[in-house]
Structure formats: C-alpha cells, structure tokens
Amino acid sequence: MRSQARVVVVGGGMMGCGLLYHLAEEGWSDCVLIEKGELTSGSTWHAAGQCPSFIGSYNMAKIHHYSNTLYPTLEEKTGTYVSWHGCGGIRLAFSQEEVDWFARVSGIAANIGFDLNVIGPDEISKIIPYLGTDGVLAGAYTTGDGHIDPAGACNALAAGARQMGAQVILRNRVTDIQQLPSGDWNVITEQGDIICEHVVNAAGCYAGIVAAWVGVEAPFVNMLHQYFVTEPIKEFVESDDEIPVIRDPSASCYYRQEQKSGLIGVYETAMGTAQEAWAPGGVPAWESESELFEANFERSLPHLERVLARMPIWAEAGIKRVVHGAISHTPDSNPLLGPAGGVRNFWMCTAASVGIAQGGGCGKYLAQWMVHGDADINMAEFDPRRFGTWADDDFARDTAFEEYNRMYACPVPGLELPTGRAKRTTPLYEKLRDKGAVHTRAFGASAESSSVK
C-alpha cells in the first residue's frame, strides 16, 4: 500500500465515492479512498435510491439537480452499470400552505433550470390513473428526476475516479488519524500508514468515531428507516411505462414502482415511533457490514394503510421484502459538508439523510471548495461548523428524531419548534419567555426542512 497521498477519504459509500470522483475530475488525482469493507457496505447499498428534484432550499436544489444530470451519464462515462430510472416524481399537496410552497419551489426550479409543473388532480390522474386523488389540491410534477440503483451508481463513481488516477483500497480499516507537527495527517490503517495533506471523514454511520479521533464534533444520529416491496402488481406487469415516484405527506411516505412491484418507504410521524439504529449512542460495531434489522410492521402499519387506500391496486398484494436499515440524520437534515472546526485540512462529507440523491452534487461542490477554496454555491447551510460545541448528544438525538418525524411536513414560514431548546441563552431569556416572547434558533438551525426523500 502506498505511504503518501494528497487526500485520504475515509469511507466508501455514495458520499465518499462522489467526492473522490470529483476531486479527480478537478485535477486532484493523487487521492486514496479507504473502505473497511466493500464499497456501499454501510448505508448506501440498502437505500431506496430516490433522486428527487423538489426541495425548498436553493443551494440544496442545486446539489440535487447536478446529481440528477450526472447519474444518467455515468454509465457511458465510466462503462459501469448504473440503472437510472428517469421516471419523474409527483409530490402531493393537501393544504393551501403546501400549494403556496409549491409556488415558491417553482421559482427555485425556474432559476436553476429543472422542470417543475404544479398540476391539478385531474392531470395527476391522467399520469397515474391508479392513484386516488381524494383531498389532493395539487401536485408538484418534476419530470427530470427518478431513482437509481445505489450500488451501481456508487461503483460507477469509484470506477470513474480510478480511471482518472485515484485509488480505492478495500478491506482496510482506518484505526486512528493523527496530525503531525508539520500539519500533515497520518492516517493509520490495518495495512499501514498514509501521510496526507487532507483527510475527509466520509465514514457514514461511523463518522462520529472518526471525528472524535481528531477532537471534533459530528452531530448526527443513525436512525432506522424501512421500506417495503410488494409482490408483482398486475397493472405494472401489463404496462411498459413506469409511474413517477409519489411523495405523499398525508401518509408521510414515498412510493413508486420497483420493476413490476410496488415500493413504499415510511417516515413515521408519531413522536416515539422513530428509532435509533444502534442504541445506546447509535454506534455500530466495527464488524457491522451490510447490516439490516428485523422488520417492524407495527411501527409502519398506519402509514401503509394510507398508501394502500390511495393506491388500491396494491391492496391485495403481499409484502415480498422489507429493507430496514440505518440512515444518518442531523439536527436539520442537511449533511455535514465542509471543513471541521478547529483543525486544519480535516473535512466532513457525511451524515446525508438523502445520500443517494446528494452524493453527486455534494462531491462536486465540496471538491471545488477543497481544490479552489470556494464553491459555485453557498455552502453555509451544510458547513459542519454551523453547529457549536453546545450541540451535544441529547440535542442531536432529540432534534434528529424530530426531523425524521417531520420529513414530509410542510415548512410553514415562521414555524418555531421547541425541541432541543434552549441550549444557549442570555440572562434575559427566562424573563422574556415568561412574558410570551417567541424565540428563533440560530447558529445550528436551517430555516427550512429538506423534506425530499
């Protein structure tokens, strides 16, 4: 194994491989990615592969849009199987607030350049005749997005990075990271040490452990998320067309066609239903690899019932497979993307709750930041330093659980949620609170939930 590199990326999931690819594309080919297992063997391999365009943050929408334009080209660029399904997506609105939000996101789409049309129930029924539209006021129809095979996309990014000169080392666990007096980093692995100028923490579920080696914080929680795949659906078997991905706030679910079956992903909304993957502390054992958890039908049953009521052609189909795995959630659902505070040339590229959709774009813009000192978009809402040392484990856990429960909630302007408060206050806080003052949260809070999966 080589002993020196410009950059060492720790972790071989979608985020790490996306960054490696774009570092090489920016001209930094002297980069090494180290993965303790196989590529995708953390959270990437079991993801549902959703790639939505609809999102209420301009800069995050740029990340998604870039990914959705890159992924359809990866197979041709790298010669590696990807399986891009450009079926589009429709997000449903059930309130005037959601319809107003659609208008706002339409402005973002027009500025960025992706196709988004706000359509009525009749047009939704023409596109998806199997979908009930009772209570639906509108749909946000994005034609340029879809879903992808996560393992295929990740391996294609790694293959492209290798073709441009980067190196990928598998079955080699990093055991420590130490900064040398020169400022360079010594990355200690089971196969030897590598001296490098930059280290990137793309360790996924293990990112907190890796960050702790160099004394920095990584506020996120490994949450449990499950999706269900049905038996084949007659209408899908008989059709050559694939329906768009449906995002349904009334059920807090995404659902779509999975080959000739149905796929339903659930974000439970009741407080107390969200669960941490590896309690206590949400940290998997080092030997954990491609790990799934036992299905929990009881937790998701109310949501599944709502989906089946809206998609009656699925009502009689049995469940063929349940995928129940860990995904990362930060207190604001945005990834940790950028330099870690207090240490030089230690970067974070991790904790993405929508990592398949974001892996390409996060890799592109973080690579720009590392290579050129700046990115084409404003990275402030992803900067790991947006959270201070006050963001302790209790805060991260409480707010990440809330973010999970509210994944499909409409981000009403001015909404202030009490969870995780108050960590830092002025001497006037209690007096103002007792008089009915309303407080906002800053230095560690985004203005709007991503709500995109």
C-alpha positions as CSV (number, residue, x, y, z in Angstrom):
1,M,0.0,0.0,0.0
2,R,1.2,3.5,-0.8
3,S,2.5,5.6,2.0
4,Q,1.6,9.1,0.8
5,A,-1.2,10.9,-0.9
6,R,-2.6,14.4,-1.2
7,V,-6.1,13.4,0.1
8,V,-7.3,10.3,2.0
9,V,-11.1,9.8,2.0
10,V,-12.3,7.5,4.8
11,G,-15.4,5.7,3.8
12,G,-16.6,4.1,0.5
13,G,-20.3,4.9,0.4
14,M,-22.1,7.3,-2.0
15,M,-20.7,10.4,-0.3
16,G,-17.1,9.3,-0.3
17,C,-17.1,7.9,-3.8
18,G,-18.9,11.0,-5.1
19,L,-16.2,13.2,-3.6
20,L,-13.3,11.0,-4.9
21,Y,-14.7,11.2,-8.4
22,H,-15.0,15.0,-8.4
23,L,-11.6,15.6,-6.7
24,A,-10.1,13.6,-9.6
25,E,-12.2,15.5,-12.1
26,E,-10.9,18.8,-10.6
27,G,-7.3,17.6,-11.2
28,W,-6.5,16.1,-7.7
29,S,-6.0,12.5,-8.8
30,D,-3.4,11.9,-6.0
31,C,-6.2,10.7,-3.8
32,V,-6.9,7.5,-1.9
33,L,-10.3,6.2,-0.6
34,I,-10.1,3.6,2.2
35,E,-13.1,1.5,3.0
36,K,-13.1,-1.1,5.8
37,G,-15.5,-3.4,3.9
38,E,-16.7,-3.3,0.3
39,L,-18.0,-0.2,-1.5
40,T,-21.6,0.7,-0.4
41,S,-21.5,-1.8,2.6
42,G,-22.7,0.8,5.1
43,S,-26.0,2.7,4.4
44,T,-25.6,3.1,0.6
45,W,-26.3,-0.5,-0.6
46,H,-29.7,-0.8,1.1
47,A,-31.0,2.7,0.2
48,A,-34.2,3.0,-2.0
49,G,-32.2,5.2,-4.5
50,Q,-34.6,8.1,-4.6
51,C,-33.3,11.2,-6.6
52,P,-35.9,14.0,-6.2
53,S,-35.5,17.5,-7.7
54,F,-38.2,19.1,-5.5
55,I,-36.7,20.8,-2.4
56,G,-37.2,24.2,-0.8
57,S,-33.5,25.2,-0.4
58,Y,-31.9,26.8,-3.4
59,N,-28.4,25.5,-2.7
60,M,-29.6,22.0,-1.9
61,A,-31.7,22.1,-5.0
62,K,-28.5,22.8,-7.0
63,I,-26.9,19.8,-5.4
64,H,-29.9,17.6,-6.3
65,H,-30.1,18.9,-9.9
66,Y,-26.5,18.3,-10.5
67,S,-26.8,14.7,-9.3
68,N,-29.8,14.2,-11.5
69,T,-28.0,15.4,-14.6
70,L,-24.8,13.4,-13.7
71,Y,-26.3,10.0,-13.0
72,P,-27.9,9.4,-16.4
73,T,-24.5,9.9,-18.0
74,L,-22.4,7.8,-15.6
75,E,-22.8,4.5,-17.4
76,E,-21.5,6.0,-20.6
77,K,-18.7,7.9,-18.9
78,T,-17.4,5.0,-16.8
79,G,-18.5,1.8,-18.5
80,T,-20.1,0.7,-15.3
81,Y,-23.7,-0.4,-14.8
82,V,-25.9,2.3,-13.2
83,S,-29.6,1.6,-13.8
84,W,-31.0,5.1,-13.9
85,H,-34.8,5.3,-14.0
86,G,-35.8,8.8,-15.1
87,C,-39.5,8.4,-14.3
88,G,-40.0,11.8,-12.7
89,G,-41.8,12.4,-9.4
90,I,-45.0,14.0,-8.1
91,R,-45.3,15.5,-4.6
92,L,-48.9,15.8,-3.4
93,A,-50.4,18.9,-1.7
94,F,-53.3,18.6,0.7
95,S,-53.4,22.2,2.1
96,Q,-53.2,25.7,0.7
97,E,-49.9,26.1,2.6
98,E,-48.4,23.3,0.6
99,V,-49.7,24.7,-2.6
100,D,-48.1,28.1,-1.8
101,W,-44.9,26.2,-1.0
102,F,-45.1,24.6,-4.4
103,A,-45.2,28.1,-6.0
104,R,-42.0,29.0,-4.1
105,V,-40.2,25.9,-5.2
106,S,-41.3,26.5,-8.7
107,G,-39.4,29.8,-8.6
108,I,-36.3,27.9,-7.5
109,A,-36.7,25.4,-10.3
110,A,-37.0,28.1,-12.9
111,N,-33.9,29.8,-11.7
112,I,-31.8,26.6,-11.6
113,G,-33.2,25.1,-14.8
114,F,-35.1,21.9,-13.9
115,D,-38.6,21.2,-14.9
116,L,-41.3,21.6,-12.3
117,N,-45.0,22.0,-13.1
118,V,-47.8,22.5,-10.5
119,I,-50.7,20.4,-11.8
120,G,-54.2,19.7,-10.6
121,P,-55.9,16.4,-9.5
122,D,-57.3,15.7,-13.0
123,E,-53.8,15.9,-14.6
124,I,-52.4,13.7,-11.8
125,S,-55.0,11.1,-12.6
126,K,-54.0,11.1,-16.2
127,I,-50.4,10.5,-15.4
128,I,-51.1,7.9,-12.6
129,P,-54.6,6.5,-13.2
130,Y,-54.2,4.1,-10.3
131,L,-53.7,6.9,-7.7
132,G,-56.7,8.2,-5.7
133,T,-56.8,12.0,-5.5
134,D,-59.3,12.5,-2.7
135,G,-58.2,15.5,-0.8
136,V,-55.4,16.4,-3.2
137,L,-55.3,20.0,-4.2
138,A,-52.2,19.9,-6.4
139,G,-49.1,18.0,-7.4
140,A,-45.6,19.3,-8.0
141,Y,-44.5,17.3,-11.0
142,T,-40.8,17.1,-11.6
143,T,-40.0,15.3,-14.9
144,G,-36.2,15.2,-14.7
145,D,-35.8,13.1,-11.6
146,G,-36.3,9.5,-10.7
147,H,-34.4,6.8,-8.9
148,I,-31.2,4.8,-9.3
149,D,-29.5,1.6,-8.2
150,P,-27.4,2.9,-5.3
151,A,-24.7,0.2,-5.6
152,G,-24.5,0.7,-9.3
153,A,-24.1,4.5,-9.0
154,C,-21.6,4.3,-6.2
155,N,-19.4,1.7,-8.0
156,A,-19.6,3.8,-11.2
157,L,-18.3,6.9,-9.4
158,A,-15.5,4.8,-7.9
159,A,-14.7,3.4,-11.3
160,G,-14.6,6.8,-12.9
161,A,-12.3,8.1,-10.1
162,R,-9.9,5.2,-10.7
163,Q,-9.9,5.9,-14.4
164,M,-8.8,9.5,-13.7
165,G,-6.0,8.2,-11.4
166,A,-7.5,8.0,-7.9
167,Q,-7.0,4.8,-5.8
168,V,-9.6,2.8,-3.9
169,I,-8.4,0.4,-1.1
170,L,-11.0,-2.1,0.2
171,R,-11.0,-4.3,3.3
172,N,-8.7,-2.0,5.2
173,R,-10.0,-0.4,8.3
174,V,-8.7,3.0,9.5
175,T,-7.9,2.8,13.2
176,D,-6.7,6.3,14.0
177,I,-5.9,9.7,12.5
178,Q,-3.1,11.9,13.9
179,Q,-1.9,15.3,13.0
180,L,1.8,15.7,12.6
181,P,3.9,18.7,13.7
182,S,4.2,19.6,10.0
183,G,0.4,19.9,9.8
184,D,0.1,16.9,7.6
185,W,-2.1,13.9,8.7
186,N,-1.0,10.4,9.5
187,V,-3.9,8.0,8.7
188,I,-3.3,4.8,10.5
189,T,-4.8,1.7,8.9
190,E,-4.7,-2.1,9.3
191,Q,-2.5,-2.3,6.2
192,G,-0.1,0.6,7.2
193,D,0.1,4.4,7.5
194,I,-0.6,7.0,4.9
195,I,0.7,10.6,5.2
196,C,-1.5,13.1,3.5
197,E,-2.3,16.8,3.3
198,H,-6.1,16.5,3.6
199,V,-8.3,13.9,5.3
200,V,-12.0,13.6,4.6
201,N,-14.4,11.9,7.0
202,A,-17.0,10.2,4.8
203,A,-17.4,7.3,7.3
204,G,-21.2,7.3,7.3
205,C,-22.5,5.6,10.4
206,Y,-19.0,5.7,11.9
207,A,-18.4,9.4,11.2
208,G,-18.8,10.3,14.9
209,I,-16.0,7.9,15.9
210,V,-13.7,9.2,13.1
211,A,-14.4,12.8,14.1
212,A,-13.6,12.1,17.7
213,W,-10.1,10.9,16.8
214,V,-9.2,14.4,15.9
215,G,-11.3,16.1,18.6
216,V,-14.2,17.5,16.5
217,E,-17.9,17.0,16.8
218,A,-20.2,15.3,14.4
219,P,-23.8,15.9,15.5
220,F,-26.0,13.3,13.8
221,V,-27.9,10.2,14.7
222,N,-28.1,6.8,13.0
223,M,-31.8,6.4,12.5
224,L,-33.8,3.3,11.5
225,H,-35.7,3.6,8.2
226,Q,-37.6,0.9,6.4
227,Y,-39.2,0.4,3.1
228,F,-41.5,-2.4,1.8
229,V,-41.5,-4.1,-1.6
230,T,-44.7,-5.8,-2.7
231,E,-45.4,-8.8,-4.9
232,P,-45.7,-8.1,-8.6
233,I,-48.7,-5.8,-9.5
234,K,-50.8,-6.8,-12.4
235,E,-51.1,-3.3,-13.8
236,F,-47.3,-2.9,-13.8
237,V,-46.7,-6.2,-15.4
238,E,-49.1,-5.3,-18.2
239,S,-47.6,-1.8,-18.8
240,D,-44.4,-0.8,-20.5
241,D,-44.4,2.6,-18.7
242,E,-43.1,3.4,-15.3
243,I,-45.1,5.6,-13.0
244,P,-43.4,8.7,-11.3
245,V,-42.2,8.5,-7.7
246,I,-45.1,9.7,-5.5
247,R,-44.4,11.7,-2.3
248,D,-47.4,11.7,-0.1
249,P,-47.4,13.9,3.0
250,S,-50.8,12.5,4.1
251,A,-49.1,9.1,4.6
252,S,-45.6,10.5,5.3
253,C,-44.4,8.1,2.6
254,Y,-42.7,7.9,-0.7
255,Y,-43.9,5.1,-3.1
256,R,-43.1,4.1,-6.5
257,Q,-42.8,1.2,-9.0
258,E,-39.9,-1.2,-8.3
259,Q,-39.6,-3.2,-11.5
260,K,-43.1,-4.8,-11.6
261,S,-43.7,-4.4,-7.9
262,G,-44.6,-1.6,-5.6
263,L,-42.1,0.0,-3.1
264,I,-43.3,2.0,-0.1
265,G,-40.9,4.0,2.2
266,V,-42.2,5.2,5.5
267,Y,-41.3,8.1,7.8
268,E,-43.3,7.6,10.9
269,T,-44.8,10.8,12.2
270,A,-45.9,10.0,15.8
271,M,-43.4,11.0,18.4
272,G,-41.7,8.0,19.9
273,T,-42.0,5.9,16.7
274,A,-38.7,6.9,15.2
275,Q,-35.9,4.7,16.5
276,E,-32.1,4.8,16.7
277,A,-30.3,2.1,14.9
278,W,-27.7,1.0,17.4
279,A,-28.7,2.1,20.9
280,P,-27.3,3.3,23.1
281,G,-25.4,6.0,21.2
282,G,-26.3,4.8,17.7
283,V,-22.8,3.5,17.0
284,P,-22.4,0.1,15.1
285,A,-19.7,-2.3,15.9
286,W,-16.7,-2.3,13.6
287,E,-17.6,-5.7,12.2
288,S,-21.0,-4.4,11.2
289,E,-21.3,-4.7,7.4
290,S,-24.3,-4.6,5.1
291,E,-26.4,-4.8,8.2
292,L,-30.2,-4.9,8.1
293,F,-32.6,-5.1,11.0
294,E,-35.7,-7.1,11.7
295,A,-38.9,-5.7,10.0
296,N,-41.2,-3.7,12.3
297,F,-44.7,-3.8,10.7
298,E,-46.4,-2.4,13.7
299,R,-44.5,0.8,13.6
300,S,-45.3,1.5,10.0
301,L,-48.8,-0.1,9.6
302,P,-50.9,3.1,9.9
303,H,-48.8,4.7,7.1
304,L,-49.0,1.6,4.9
305,E,-52.8,1.6,5.3
306,R,-53.0,5.1,4.0
307,V,-50.8,4.3,1.0
308,L,-52.9,1.2,0.1
309,A,-56.1,3.3,0.4
310,R,-54.6,5.8,-2.1
311,M,-53.2,3.1,-4.4
312,P,-55.9,0.4,-4.3
313,I,-54.2,-1.7,-7.0
314,W,-51.7,-2.6,-4.3
315,A,-54.2,-3.5,-1.6
316,E,-54.3,-7.2,-2.3
317,A,-50.6,-7.7,-2.9
318,G,-48.5,-9.3,-0.3
319,I,-45.2,-7.9,1.0
320,K,-42.3,-9.7,-0.7
321,R,-39.4,-8.0,1.1
322,V,-38.7,-5.5,3.9
323,V,-35.5,-3.4,3.9
324,H,-34.9,-2.0,7.4
325,G,-31.5,-0.2,7.7
326,A,-29.7,2.7,9.2
327,I,-29.5,6.2,7.7
328,S,-27.9,9.3,9.2
329,H,-29.9,12.4,10.3
330,T,-28.5,15.7,11.5
331,P,-30.5,18.2,13.6
332,D,-31.6,20.0,10.4
333,S,-31.5,17.1,7.9
334,N,-28.6,18.7,6.0
335,P,-25.3,16.8,5.6
336,L,-22.1,17.7,7.3
337,L,-20.2,19.0,4.3
338,G,-17.1,21.2,4.6
339,P,-14.2,21.8,7.0
340,A,-14.4,20.7,10.6
341,G,-13.8,23.5,13.1
342,G,-10.5,23.8,14.9
343,V,-8.4,21.6,12.8
344,R,-6.6,22.3,9.5
345,N,-7.4,20.3,6.4
346,F,-9.9,17.9,8.0
347,W,-13.1,17.8,6.0
348,M,-16.5,16.3,6.6
349,C,-18.5,14.6,3.8
350,T,-21.1,12.6,5.7
351,A,-24.4,12.4,7.6
352,A,-26.6,12.8,4.5
353,S,-30.2,11.5,5.1
354,V,-30.8,11.6,1.3
355,G,-27.3,10.5,0.4
356,I,-28.0,8.9,-3.0
357,A,-29.6,12.0,-4.4
358,Q,-27.0,14.2,-2.8
359,G,-23.8,12.2,-3.3
360,G,-23.0,13.5,-6.8
361,G,-23.7,17.2,-6.0
362,C,-22.1,17.1,-2.6
363,G,-19.0,15.6,-4.1
364,K,-18.9,18.2,-6.8
365,Y,-19.2,21.3,-4.6
366,L,-17.0,20.0,-1.8
367,A,-14.3,19.2,-4.3
368,Q,-14.5,22.7,-5.6
369,W,-14.1,24.1,-2.0
370,M,-11.1,21.8,-1.3
371,V,-9.3,22.5,-4.6
372,H,-10.2,26.1,-5.2
373,G,-11.0,27.5,-1.8
374,D,-14.7,28.2,-2.7
375,A,-17.6,26.5,-4.4
376,D,-20.1,27.6,-7.0
377,I,-22.9,27.6,-4.4
378,N,-23.2,29.0,-0.9
379,M,-22.2,26.1,1.4
380,A,-23.1,27.8,4.7
381,E,-26.2,25.6,5.4
382,F,-24.1,22.4,5.0
383,D,-20.9,23.7,6.8
384,P,-20.2,21.4,9.8
385,R,-19.3,24.5,11.8
386,R,-22.9,25.6,11.8
387,F,-23.2,23.6,15.0
388,G,-21.2,24.7,18.0
389,T,-19.9,22.6,20.9
390,W,-23.3,23.2,22.6
391,A,-24.8,20.7,20.1
392,D,-24.4,17.8,22.5
393,D,-25.6,14.2,22.1
394,D,-29.0,15.0,23.7
395,F,-29.6,17.9,21.3
396,A,-28.5,15.9,18.3
397,R,-30.7,13.0,19.2
398,D,-33.8,15.0,20.1
399,T,-33.7,17.2,17.0
400,A,-32.7,14.4,14.6
401,F,-35.7,12.4,15.8
402,E,-38.0,15.3,15.2
403,E,-36.5,15.9,11.8
404,Y,-37.2,12.3,10.9
405,N,-40.8,12.5,12.2
406,R,-41.3,15.7,10.1
407,M,-39.7,14.5,6.9
408,Y,-42.8,15.3,4.9
409,A,-44.1,18.2,6.9
410,C,-44.6,21.5,5.1
411,P,-42.1,24.1,6.3
412,V,-44.5,26.8,7.2
413,P,-42.7,30.2,7.4
414,G,-42.0,31.3,10.9
415,L,-42.7,27.9,12.5
416,E,-40.6,27.5,15.6
417,L,-40.3,24.1,17.2
418,P,-39.4,23.7,20.9
419,T,-37.3,20.5,20.6
420,G,-33.7,20.9,21.8
421,R,-34.2,24.3,23.3
422,A,-32.8,26.2,25.0
423,K,-29.0,25.4,24.8
424,R,-27.5,28.8,24.9
425,T,-29.5,31.8,26.3
426,T,-29.0,35.3,27.5
427,P,-29.7,36.4,31.1
428,L,-33.0,37.8,29.8
429,Y,-34.2,34.6,28.3
430,E,-36.5,33.4,31.1
431,K,-37.9,36.8,31.7
432,L,-38.8,37.3,28.0
433,R,-40.1,33.7,27.8
434,D,-42.4,34.3,30.8
435,K,-43.8,37.4,29.1
436,G,-44.7,35.4,26.0
437,A,-41.7,36.2,23.8
438,V,-41.2,34.0,20.7
439,H,-37.6,32.9,20.1
440,T,-35.9,31.7,17.0
441,R,-32.8,29.4,16.8
442,A,-29.6,30.4,15.0
443,F,-26.0,29.0,14.8
444,G,-27.1,25.5,14.1
445,A,-30.6,25.5,12.5
446,S,-31.8,25.7,8.9
447,A,-34.7,27.8,8.1
448,E,-36.5,25.0,6.2
449,S,-36.7,21.3,6.4
450,S,-35.4,19.4,3.3
451,S,-38.5,17.1,3.2
452,V,-37.4,15.4,0.0
453,K,-36.9,11.7,0.2
